Amino acid sequence: MDLTWFELRSVGMEIGTRLRGYYINNVYRAGPLALVLRLRGPEGRESLLVVHTRRAAWITEKVARIQGMDESSRRLRDHLVRLRIGGASAVKNERIIEIQADPDRRIYMEFFGAGNIVVVYSGIIEAALNSFEGRGRSVIPGAPYELPSPRRMIFEIPADQLISAAAESSRSLDRTLGSKFLAPSKYLEEALWRVGLDPNAPANSERLAEELARMYAELTSGTSLYLYRNDGVLEVSASRLRRLEDLYHISPELYESPSEALDAALRAEITEAASTSTDEGFEERRQLEEEARAQEATSEFRRGTPTRSPRRYTGTLRSWNPRPSPSRARRLRCAIARGGWGRNMRVGAPRRNSWHRRGDGTRGTGGSTLAAHCWQWAAGTPRGTRRSYGGTWTRGTSSSTRR
């Protein structure tokens, strides 16, 4: 799927119309590919602006999954919050949406490369999601903001120049025009399909220039978007693509609202990226657990206490020293426990509202320690239960009952 200026033009006009007068109330991450701007209107109405940093931005009412903010996102949020939106539009022939905020502030959302969100005040960059310095263009806070070098789109080229450019090269027609002009591949292929020209063969025809002029009028006449599906999202277009319809034997879905079309096409991509990043965190945690268990099998406690198995301890709790040796295994166990049972607890400190079994078979309150919790967590005790040596007890206050 390849989004162009024509699709961003439609959604930029919708953002400028629907969100005029709204101010940015908060900014948060919705996975590695998306930021969500929460906006509040003059009458207290709330709306969300989802920014897929590599694709597009759109308005939605569906709450996205919130994830942790990195340092660059926090700095950007500090400059975005409380800004009031005065209008929005897509930069001509570029994959950039410009949002007018305060009288001298602009928010540029760049949807190419790694993607970027840049806050500019009086032409000077205040903050950027991704700062970089390159040969032709740099985005650094404190430096002037410059748009990419403009290129002429193929739809704006006069017919005689288009024909002469195609005649000068022996390469295929689509490669020749794509190298000399800004030519979106899906629309160039559609124009060649409509006039019956082979894009892989050298050709020269005035019919192509005429068809491109008709397509440009069609692409800029409205704001509706077409969504094509074929075992997933195939393409989003500002006009009907007869080539896709004939090749795949499919019909498009027409969306009067560009935001609804982009939400239907891209939300699954954002959700999948967010779940993948979460799975990576779970995988890291699982590796820590396995490493802790492996070292548990060879660790030995001080003061002559017996060696413990990573799954079962056969001694009595009275004879067990709750302070293990300062080994990596203990540090790993406690790091794992901080995600669940041992949150904000010190090693060896009594845990409030918890209890353990004494060696004589009775139970008492306040006797368990974080070290015990760490060991039980690494040994696979389910969250919400407490394992004592001789029975399984439900976590709770001192009035908890035995299962």
Phi, psi and omega in degrees: 000131186232107178272140184237185179298330184294319177289319178293329176300316181295312183288331176295320176296321179293320178298314180296329182278312187281330186255012178295128182092348176284150174240153183282119183267326181198162178223133177212163180277146174231046182110177183290345184254353190221145167241147181240127176257117176271125184241148178236132183273174181300329181263016178089359179288145180247149177212162181240138174245108180272130180243102171279109193297346181246355186237290188192179174234148180204161180268139178209161174251357181276128182286129178270160180289127183275134175232173183295150180264137173273178187294318180294325178292322178295316179296320179295320179299322180299331180268344181268325186298138179079001175285138181258133184276127178253344180170172180202152178196163177267136178294133187306126176063015180236155174270061182222133173252128179254125178249124177275124181252244176296169185310324184245013182247144177225146175244118180254123177253112185258123184247057174212158184064226178280352182083155182198156170229121187237130175259123185238134176237117181054040178084356181252136182288123175270316181205155179213144177293318178232110177269140179205162178227118182235181181290309184271336185204140179228146175234100183225132177303133182097347180260159177295146178270131179234134175285158176301156180301130184290146175232148180279130178281149186298334181289340183264359182278130176301153186299320182293322178292323179295318181292318180293324178294322179289329182283335183285342185246148177264359179284174179296158187294317182293323178289323179296311181289325179293331180279335184260335183226166174280103187234100175303126189298319184293327179279326176293317177296324178294318179295318178294324179294320183293326181265359175077030179259146178275119182291342184265001182241144177300133182206162179212118185209138175285339180297328179296316179297321178294319180292322178296322178295320178293320180294322180298318177296323180290320183290331184255009184276339183212190180238002180289153179235150178250134179246125179252130178238141173202093189056047184122180180285126182261313183197152171239130188221153176273356176213168179290139179250096183293332179298314178294321181297322180283322183288318186256356180055053181233162176241144183279160172260124182267127177242120176291328178264120178298327180295320179295322179294314181291325177295318179293329184273327192247346183298320179298324179294319178293316181296319179295319178295322179293318180292326178295317178294325177292320179297326177296322176296319177296321180296319178297319178296320179296320178296322176297319179296316180295320179294321178296319180293321179297320179283334175299323184295335182250000182278156181222137183277162179288172173059032173072019178286151186292158176286136184261147170277149179292347182247336185207140177244121188266353181278186178266153181291331181294324183274356183273133177276115184289354179254100180287170178294150183287074183253171177294328179300317180294319180296321178293319180298317181290327176295322178292319183293333180297338176281355182214265189290319191264031184296129175059031179244148178267151179296129178088351181278140179298141178267129182289147178057041177216164184207171179216171177270133175281169180294335181273008177095355179267171179238152180218158183266152172074014184262344183279161184231168178296327178300320177294318178298318180300316182295317181294324179295314180293332181281357174097019178292129180299146178295137181098356177234159178238130180257118173252160186277095184131357180172161178250129186240152179273132180293143179170207179276186182293348179268014181295151183250156181276142175280000000 
